[in-house]
Structure formats: C-alpha cells, structure tokens
Amino acid sequence: MNRFFKVVLSLAVAWLPLVTASGQQEVQPSLLTLRQAVNVALEKNPLHKAAVADTKAASAEVREARSLLMPHLSFSETATRGDDPVYVFGSKLRQQRFTAADLALNKLNAPPPFGNFSTRFGGSWNLFDSFASWHGEGRAKQMNEAAKHQLDRTDQEIVFRVLSSYYDVLLAAKQFEVADQSVKTAKSIINSSQARFDSGLTVESDLLTAKVRLAARQEEAIRARNTLQTARSELNTAMGMPVESPFRFVEGLAEDALPIPTLQEIEKQALTNRPDLKRIASEEAAQRHNVAMAKSSFGPRVNAFAGWEMDNPTFAAGCGGNNWQGGIEVQFDIFQGGAKRAALSRQEALEEKAVAIKQRASDAVRLEVRRAYYDVETSRQQIEVARAAIAQAQESLRINQDRYDSGLTTITDLLGAEDATRRSQTDYWEAIYHFRTSYANLELATGNLNPQSPAVMP
C-alpha cells in the first residue's frame, strides 16, 4: 500500500508543472517556421477565403451567362374558377366540352361559375440576338479570369503580410535581447561606480547618473517585451489564427545571401507576372465585350417559342382537352428615345477609362519595382556598415570601461560608449530585418512572391 501511494504521489508531482493556477492544462507552444506560417495563412486567412468566394461567384456568373444561349423550358399548373363570360366560353372550348346548349343567350351572357385546371408546358429559345449573348458569356469569362488573378494577388499580399509579421516577431525578440543585455551592462556600470564611490575615487553624482541610466534601460526592456507580445498577436492575426495562439519560432534573424536580379530583369518580370496587371487586362477585355453588347442592342432579335396546354374540369387528367402552339418572333427596336445610343456612349467611355487605368497601373508597377529594388540595395549595404559598427562599439565600450575603472575617463564617456554599443546592435538587427522584408517586397512588386520563393525559403 505504501508503495502504491508513492507511485501516485510521484505521478502527481510530475503532472503539477503541466497544470496552470486555474487548473487547466498548459498548451505547449508549437514550433513554427516561416513557410508553415505562410501555409497556415493561405488556408485560414479571411482575406483568402473572401477572394476564393469571389472566384466562385465569378464562375457562377459564367454559367449564368452561358444559360442565355440555351433553350428555356417551363411548367405551370393553374386552378381557376369564375363566371366571367369570356373566361367560361374559352375554358369550355379548351376543355373540348362546348355544346350547342352553351350558345343560348342566357348562358353566354350570364353563365354559371365554371372551374378549369390548366397544365402548361412552355419553351422559348433566343435563336439570334445580334451576338449579345455571346459577348455576355465572353464578358463573364473575362471577369472570371480577373477574379482568379485577384485571388493570386491577394495570396501574394497575404504571404508578404505574414512574412513581415514573422520578421517583426524575430526583430522584437532581438531588440528584447539587446535591451536585456543593456540592463545587465547598466548594472555592471553601477557596480563599478559603487565600488569607486565606496573607495572615494569618484563623486556620488557618477553613481546617481549610472542608476538613472539603469532605470532608462529597464524601461526600454519593458517596452521591448510588450512590443514582442504585440508582434506575436499581429502574426497570429495575419495567419488567421486566434490572437493568443502560442508558437515557438524556429528561425532567427540572420544574414543571408539572396539572389538579386538586375533592375531591367525584375521590371520585365513585374510587367509580365503581376496578377493585378493581369486582372486589369481582363477587366479591360470584359469592358470591350460590354461595348460589343451595347452595339448588339441595335440589331434584330429572333426568338422561337412553343407551348402545350391541357385543360380539365377537375384535377384528374383525361377528361378535358389539350392544344399546342409554336412560332418564331422577330424583334427590332425602331426608336427608344436615344437610350441605346446613350448606353453605347457610356460603355465606350468606360472602355477609354479602362485603357487609361491599365496604363496608369503599368507606370505604378515600374515605380514600385524601382523603389523596392533600391530599398533592397540600401538595406544590404547598411548590414555591412552595421556589422563593422558593432565590433567598433564593443571595443570602444571595453576601452572606456577599463579607463573608467582606472580613473582616466568620466562616467559620461562610459555611458556614451554603452549607448553607442546598444545602438550599433539595434541598427544591425534592424538592417537585417529591413533587408529580409524589403527583399520580400521586391518579390511582391515583381509578382513572384509565393510559399516557394527565396524570400520564404532562403
């Protein structure tokens, strides 16, 4: 029995660290790579789901436009009863129950109430509408293509947002490390100042200055910690996950050699690959179909129609009559007050607008590519400068620390060297962060950003 209680106690002790104060089991953070974050976002992000819904709606519009080219069939069942003379006369004829007695004047002028159950099958087919339906289907297909291109662009923007948020977390983590290290350095300076003050080698103002600097560094560490938590929440939101989802990050900020094409190459890629430019081109093509449809409205229309009807005095079939009718109709609008001419002018103006928007978009893409390209070049060179500055600042801090301990410099010089060391480290990590995010922005500008691109999988 004692052995049994010992086993139970050991299991309880092992379980306790996994239980929070509220009595709920802690969720162990999952490992998260950048590519995994991107894949999760492309599945769960609401913007992706909305874009997918747009493509489904556009696909349905294609089927709807194609249905206008097909014959339409209808069925109806109608039950009527009344004593209107014309209605009674016609219903008896359709039921094939008209007799000579029904020609009596009193029955013709004041017939008794009469009931009719009418079963109808009807059909119509637009044989020719001056190709308006064909242009309508072509317009729907172009808008469907536009929706697909918009989905591609939305996914690229989601990938960039996740990538940027992911590196925001990594940068915030590095900034917290730098802030924490600065706190430790400030404490070391206080210890040195305290020792010198106790030995009578410095004045109390040096010690107070060091304590003020420590307080400032502690405040920075608090802000850095909160910034890290905010960045985690923003990443979860970008992925479409609950804002409090815990993750442990596999990658860290580090220098990486990424291929950078020439400006001419990426500009050519952007004009060819950008999904938003393809979307605008599809919308322009759709507008051309709108113009063609407006022109088709001036032409003739040919419709075929047919119908079969069965009329009975009761709901049961077989005790009445039936008839059929069919024909072809030609329609041509002679005058509608200039409405069609105005509609054509409006569609032509919208076509001119679509052409101008396409040109404006191409110019904007060229500018966006150049801005992204030079941002990458700037951040790449900043990494080299920041890397050299770290070593210089650390050496300067070491020298100033030794000189201060020897009484050869002031606390101001030492704190200045400590601040320069902190800034150099912060600048270095920010330079790496800007290089990675600017490179992703360059791929976004060229239309090449996806889960397999170098920005996601360096």
Secondary structure as UniProt FT lines:
FT   HELIX           2..15
FT   HELIX           16..18
FT   TURN            21..22
FT   STRAND          30..32
FT   HELIX           34..44
FT   HELIX           46..67
FT   TURN            68..69
FT   STRAND          72..82
FT   HELIX           85..94
FT   TURN            95..96
FT   HELIX           100..103
FT   HELIX           105..109
FT   STRAND          114..128
FT   TURN            130..131
FT   HELIX           132..198
FT   TURN            199..200
FT   HELIX           204..239
FT   TURN            243..244
FT   STRAND          247..249
FT   HELIX           263..273
FT   HELIX           275..296
FT   TURN            297..298
FT   STRAND          301..312
FT   TURN            317..318
FT   STRAND          321..331
FT   TURN            337..338
FT   HELIX           339..405
FT   TURN            406..407
FT   HELIX           411..446
FT   TURN            451..452
FT   TURN            454..456
//
